[in-house]
Amino acid sequence: MAATVTRKQFFTAVAEQNGMNTLYTAISADTNYPDWIEFNSAKYIVQGDVLYVRTQLALGYTSEQMQALFDAAVQVPA
């Protein structure tokens, strides 16, 4: 059960679930908002952080689905 993945791994897993467009449109356009900052510059995505929460809300995922997303992300080469 992965709890931390790289940004690349996370975005690849989201894209494989056809959720990247939904996530992208859910990110604030304000460059001072934590979700925008993390979306554009984070090195790692950690369960429970701002981008994790934004992704869960945007995609309407349960905690189990988010865990499955992280588990899929771990399989993506870092």
C-alpha positions, 0 to 999 in steps of 0.5 A: 500500500503506497502512501507516497508517489512521485508527481509523474507516477501520480499524473500517469495513474490519473491519466490512465483512469481518464481523469486528468482533464477533470483534475486539471479543470478542478485546480484553482487558476490562482497561482497562490493556491496550494493546489495550483502550487502542488499540481505544478511543482510538487516532487511527491504526492502524499496521501492526505495532502492538498493535491490528493484531496483535490483529486479525490473530490474532483474524481469523486473517488472513495478512499479505497479508489484513491488507494487503488490509484496510488497502488497503480501509480507505484507501478509506473517507473519513477 
